[in-house]
């Protein structure tokens, strides 16, 4: 692997006419974004009009062709390794790459084929554990640096644009509880519980009993310790098992931020799990990053940050519920709420960059900066969506007549 020092010092030589023409062609495909590209020999190629939003500095000549051919895969790699630097607004810059990525993904038949290649069950379980470990088991200390105090690593809900991150995450958990119409004494199954924030919130504020499933060892241990410390271990059980092992019966089923890790070929299995555990009159909520149409996750993010992840299109989310014959009650798109959530995460991350660098290295710092900035760009541009979908057994009648209950009174603030 190229070191940051090598990336910053290598790459002298003249720029050929072919290289210059190829770069200008890609900038034209991007509709001439207002930016400057500084090549390894100091030559500046200007695109667009007015003040440039950013300067892209290509320090190593060998990266030019990969960047032009597959920016979705190589731009993040080049930036994280220091072969490319960005001066200016990285988020606005990445927004310009979203149309190029969407169009390229439509043409790559081998990536479309990957959507339909199932793994054998033993491999699927092993792969799922490996993928979750890669992202979530890199240290709770790292995530505490930039998430909210509850360690909620999913889209927050902002009742007002000025709501802070901690309050917005509390509001999201309250919002989910209201959508589920939870009542004291009911039982809830949560598939994919993160560090346990939502499960503990449901038990504390709604008086329900929760069984929560997760295959991240570090997250489960943290959640169990927190439940004991808060005296909620009698109401909430955190279970280190895959969702396929769920056999409980429950009044409500909830999954927030896990469907992205299930994989399209396993949607039938996931739907069967919901069907076998949700009781008569039961209801549920699925919360997932999604797409307007089927398309794979950004190639670099899937390779480097979230292996195995797939954000489903809305129609694919509905496939999860088809086998059980569930009735869809409501669908809400919180895309701009997720853009705001990640903006606040990135701000906190940048304030902690020196500490992250001490924990890992410079390449890690740059990779996660690029991932968070790219996520903001994707949600702002509409390349990514955030769907909340509520459902029930068919014929359920004990349901709210309107949505008014979701918005009555002020949603709770975070604990002092």
C-alpha positions in Angstrom: 0.0 0.0 0.0 1.3 3.5 -0.9 2.2 5.5 2.2 1.1 9.1 2.7 4.7 10.2 2.4 5.1 8.4 -0.9 1.9 9.8 -2.2 2.8 13.4 -1.4 6.3 13.2 -2.9 6.0 11.1 -6.0 4.4 11.8 -9.3 6.5 14.3 -11.3 6.5 14.4 -15.1 4.9 16.2 -17.9 1.1 16.0 -18.6 0.3 14.4 -22.0 -2.3 15.7 -24.4 -4.3 12.5 -23.9 -4.3 12.8 -20.1 -5.4 16.5 -20.4 -8.1 15.6 -22.9 -9.4 12.7 -20.8 -9.6 14.9 -17.7 -11.5 17.7 -19.6 -13.9 15.0 -20.9 -14.8 13.8 -17.4 -15.3 17.4 -16.3 -17.6 17.9 -19.2 -19.6 14.8 -18.2 -19.9 16.3 -14.7 -21.3 19.4 -16.4 -18.3 21.6 -15.7 -18.4 21.9 -11.8 -16.8 25.0 -10.5 -13.5 23.6 -9.4 -9.8 23.5 -10.2 -7.7 20.4 -10.7 -4.0 20.8 -9.9 -1.9 18.1 -11.6 1.3 16.6 -10.3 3.5 19.0 -12.3 1.6 22.1 -11.0 -0.5 22.6 -14.1 -4.0 23.8 -13.3 -7.1 22.7 -15.2 -10.1 25.0 -14.6 -13.7 23.9 -15.0 -16.9 25.9 -14.6 -17.4 29.5 -14.0 -17.2 31.8 -11.0 -15.4 31.1 -7.8 -14.2 27.5 -7.5 -15.8 25.5 -4.7 -12.7 23.3 -4.3 -9.3 22.4 -5.6 -8.5 18.8 -6.3 -4.8 18.2 -6.2 -3.6 15.0 -7.9 -0.1 14.4 -6.4 0.7 11.1 -8.2 0.4 10.7 -11.9 -0.3 7.0 -11.6 -3.7 7.7 -10.0 -5.1 9.8 -12.9 -6.5 7.0 -15.1 -8.1 5.1 -12.2 -9.7 8.3 -11.0 -11.1 9.0 -14.4 -12.3 5.4 -15.0 -13.8 4.6 -11.6 -14.0 7.7 -9.4 -16.6 5.9 -7.3 -13.9 3.4 -6.3 -10.6 5.2 -6.6 -11.3 8.8 -5.5 -11.8 7.7 -1.8 -8.8 5.4 -2.0 -6.6 8.1 -3.5 -7.8 10.7 -1.0 -7.3 8.5 2.1 -3.8 7.5 1.0 -2.8 11.1 0.3 -2.4 10.7 -3.4 -5.2 13.3 -3.8 -5.9 16.3 -1.6 -9.0 18.5 -1.5 -8.9 22.2 -0.7 -12.3 23.8 -0.1 -15.8 22.4 0.4 -15.4 18.6 0.2 -19.1 18.0 0.6 -20.2 20.3 -2.3 -17.4 18.8 -4.4 -18.7 15.2 -3.8 -22.2 16.3 -4.7 -21.0 16.8 -8.3 -19.9 13.2 -8.5 -23.3 11.7 -7.6 -24.8 11.8 -11.1 -21.6 10.3 -12.6 -21.7 7.4 -10.1 -25.4 6.8 -10.7 -25.0 6.7 -14.5 -21.9 4.5 -14.3 -23.6 2.0 -11.9 -26.4 1.6 -14.4 -23.9 0.4 -17.0 -21.9 -2.1 -14.9 -23.6 -5.4 -15.5 -21.3 -7.3 -13.2 -22.4 -5.1 -10.3 -26.0 -5.7 -11.1 -25.3 -9.4 -11.2 -24.0 -9.2 -7.6 -27.5 -8.3 -6.4 -28.7 -11.8 -7.3 -26.0 -14.1 -6.2 -27.0 -15.8 -2.9 -24.4 -17.2 -0.5 -24.8 -20.6 1.2 -26.3 -20.1 4.7 -23.0 -21.0 6.5 -21.1 -18.6 4.4 -23.8 -15.9 4.8 -23.7 -16.1 8.6 -19.9 -16.0 8.6 -19.8 -13.1 6.1 -22.4 -11.1 8.1 -20.3 -11.4 11.3 -17.2 -10.4 9.5 -18.8 -7.4 7.9 -20.3 -6.2 11.2 -17.0 -6.7 13.0 -15.2 -4.7 10.3 -17.3 -1.6 11.0 -18.8 -1.7 14.4 -16.1 -3.5 16.5 -13.3 -1.0 16.0 -13.7 0.5 19.5 -16.5 2.1 21.4 -14.1 4.8 22.3 -13.8 5.9 18.7 -17.6 6.2 18.3 -18.0 8.1 21.6 -15.8 10.9 20.1 -18.4 12.0 17.6 -21.8 10.3 18.2 -24.3 11.6 20.7 -24.1 10.5 24.4 -26.5 7.6 23.7 -24.3 6.3 20.8 -27.2 6.3 18.3 -25.6 5.6 15.0 -28.7 6.1 12.8 -30.6 9.0 11.4 -31.8 11.6 14.0 -35.1 13.4 13.8 -35.1 17.2 14.0 -38.4 18.7 15.1 -36.8 22.1 14.3 -33.8 22.8 12.1 -31.9 24.2 15.1 -32.3 21.1 17.3 -29.0 19.8 18.5 -27.7 16.3 17.9 -28.4 14.8 21.3 -32.0 16.2 21.4 -32.6 15.1 17.8 -31.6 11.5 18.6 -33.9 11.5 21.7 -36.7 12.9 19.4 -36.0 10.1 16.9 -36.4 7.4 19.5 -39.6 9.0 20.8 -40.8 9.3 17.2 -40.3 5.6 16.6 -42.1 4.7 19.8 -45.1 6.8 18.8 -45.2 5.2 15.4 -45.2 1.8 17.0 -48.0 2.8 19.4 -46.2 1.1 22.3 -48.2 0.4 25.5 -47.0 -0.6 29.0 -46.5 -4.3 29.4 -46.1 -5.1 25.7 -43.2 -7.1 24.3 -40.9 -5.8 21.6 -38.3 -7.5 19.4 -35.6 -5.3 18.0 -33.4 -6.7 15.2 -30.0 -4.9 15.1 -29.9 -2.8 18.3 -26.6 -1.0 18.0 -25.4 0.1 21.4 -28.8 -0.3 22.9 -30.1 3.2 23.0 -33.5 2.6 21.4 -34.2 -0.6 23.4 -33.4 1.1 26.7 -35.5 4.1 25.7 -38.5 1.9 24.9 -38.2 0.2 28.2 -37.7 3.4 30.2 -40.3 5.6 28.6 -43.0 3.1 27.4 -42.8 0.4 30.0 -42.3 -2.5 27.5 -40.1 -5.6 27.7 -37.5 -5.8 24.9 -35.4 -8.6 23.4 -32.8 -7.1 21.2 -30.5 -9.0 18.8 -27.1 -8.0 17.5 -24.0 -9.8 16.3 -21.5 -7.0 17.2 -19.7 -8.3 20.4 -18.6 -4.9 21.5 -22.0 -3.3 21.1 -23.8 -6.1 23.0 -21.4 -6.0 25.9 -21.7 -2.2 26.1 -25.5 -2.4 26.0 -25.7 -5.1 28.7 -23.5 -3.1 31.0 -25.6 0.0 30.4 -28.8 -1.9 31.1 -27.4 -3.1 34.4 -26.2 0.3 35.4 -29.6 1.8 34.7 -31.6 -0.9 36.4 -33.2 -2.0 33.2 -31.7 -5.4 32.8 -34.9 -7.0 34.0 -36.8 -5.3 31.1 -34.3 -5.5 28.3 -32.3 -8.5 27.2 -29.5 -8.0 24.7 -28.7 -11.2 22.7 -25.6 -11.7 20.7 -27.2 -13.7 17.8 -28.1 -13.2 14.2 -31.6 -12.1 13.3 -32.3 -15.5 11.8 -32.2 -17.0 15.2 -35.2 -15.0 16.5 -38.0 -17.2 17.7 -39.7 -14.9 20.2 -43.3 -13.8 19.9 -44.0 -10.0 20.3 -46.5 -7.2 20.0 -44.1 -5.0 18.1 -41.1 -5.6 15.8 -38.6 -2.8 15.1 -35.4 -2.7 13.0 -33.6 0.6 12.8 -30.5 0.7 10.5 -30.1 -3.0 10.1 -31.9 -3.8 6.8 -28.9 -2.2 4.9 -26.8 -5.2 6.2 -29.3 -8.0 5.5 -28.6 -8.2 1.8 -31.3 -8.3 -0.9 -31.1 -12.1 -1.4 -32.0 -12.6 2.3 -35.1 -10.3 2.4 -37.4 -13.4 2.2 -35.7 -14.8 5.3 -35.9 -11.5 7.1 -39.6 -11.3 6.3 -40.2 -14.8 7.5 -38.6 -13.9 10.8 -41.0 -11.0 11.2 -43.9 -13.2 10.3 -43.2 -16.0 12.8 -42.6 -13.7 15.7 -45.2 -10.9 15.3 -48.4 -11.7 17.1 -52.0 -11.1 16.0 -52.7 -7.4 15.8 -48.9 -6.8 15.9 -47.3 -3.9 14.2 -43.7 -3.0 13.2 -41.3 -0.4 11.9 -38.4 -0.7 9.4 -36.0 2.2 9.2 -33.4 2.0 6.5 -31.1 3.9 4.2 -32.5 3.4 0.7 -32.5 4.3 -3.0 -35.1 5.6 -5.5 -34.2 2.6 -7.6 -32.1 -0.5 -7.1 -28.4 0.3 -7.1 -25.4 -0.9 -5.2 -23.7 1.2 -2.5 -20.8 3.4 -3.5 -18.0 1.0 -4.4 -15.3 2.5 -2.2 -17.6 2.8 0.8 -18.7 -0.8 0.3 -15.1 -2.0 0.0 -13.5 0.2 2.7 -16.1 1.2 5.3 -19.3 -0.9 5.0 -18.5 -4.3 3.4 -21.6 -6.2 2.3 -24.0 -3.2 2.8 -26.8 -2.6 0.3 -29.3 0.3 0.6 -32.7 -1.1 -0.8 -35.1 0.7 -3.0 -38.5 1.3 -1.5 -40.0 -1.4 -3.6 -37.4 -3.9 -2.3 -38.3 -2.9 1.3 -41.9 -3.8 0.5 -40.7 -7.3 -0.6 -39.6 -8.0 2.9 -43.2 -7.7 4.0 -44.8 -9.5 1.1 -44.4 -13.1 2.3 -46.2 -12.3 5.6 -49.0 -10.4 3.9 -48.4 -7.4 6.1 -50.3 -4.2 5.6 -48.2 -1.0 5.0 -49.5 1.8 7.2 -47.2 4.7 6.5 -44.0 5.5 4.7 -41.9 8.6 5.4 -38.7 9.8 3.8 -36.3 11.5 6.3 -33.5 12.1 3.8 -32.8 15.6 4.8 -32.8 14.7 8.4 -30.0 12.2 7.7 -28.1 14.8 5.8 -28.3 17.1 8.9 -27.4 14.2 11.2 -24.2 13.4 9.3 -23.3 17.1 9.1 -23.2 17.2 12.9 -21.3 13.9 13.0 -18.7 15.3 10.7 -18.3 18.5 12.7 -17.7 16.5 15.9 -15.4 14.1 14.0 -13.2 16.9 12.8 -12.9 18.3 16.3 -11.7 14.9 17.4 -9.4 14.2 14.4 -6.2 14.5 16.4 -7.4 11.9 18.8 -8.6 9.6 16.0 -5.2 9.9 14.4 -3.5 8.8 17.7 -5.9 5.9 17.9 -5.4 4.8 14.3 -3.4 6.7 11.7 -3.6 9.5 9.1 -5.1 7.2 6.5 -7.9 6.2 8.8 -8.7 9.8 9.6 -8.9 10.8 5.9 -10.9 7.7 5.0 -13.6 8.3 7.6 -13.7 12.0 6.7 -14.3 11.1 3.1 -17.0 8.6 4.1 -18.9 11.1 6.2 -18.6 13.9 3.7 -19.7 11.5 0.9 -22.7 10.5 2.9 -23.8 14.1 3.4 -23.4 14.7 -0.4 -25.4 11.5 -1.2 -28.3 12.5 1.1 -28.3 16.1 0.0 -28.4 15.2 -3.7 -31.0 12.5 -3.3 -28.7 9.6 -4.3 -29.5 8.1 -0.9 -32.9 8.2 1.0 -33.9 7.4 4.5 -37.2 5.4 4.7 -39.3 4.8 7.8 -42.0 2.2 7.0 -44.6 1.1 9.5 -46.8 -2.0 9.0 -49.2 -4.3 10.8 -51.0 -7.6 10.5 -53.8 -7.2 7.9 -57.1 -6.2 9.4 -55.6 -4.6 12.5 -58.1 -1.9 13.7 -56.6 -0.7 17.0 -54.5 1.9 15.2 -54.4 5.8 15.3 -57.0 7.5 13.2 -54.6 10.3 12.1 -50.9 11.2 12.4 -51.7 13.9 15.0 -50.3 11.8 17.9 -46.9 11.8 16.3 -46.6 15.6 16.7 -48.6 16.5 19.8 -46.6 18.3 22.5 -42.9 18.9 22.3 -40.7 15.8 21.8 -38.5 15.1 24.8 -35.0 16.6 25.2 -32.0 14.5 26.0 -31.2 13.8 29.7 -29.2 16.5 31.5 
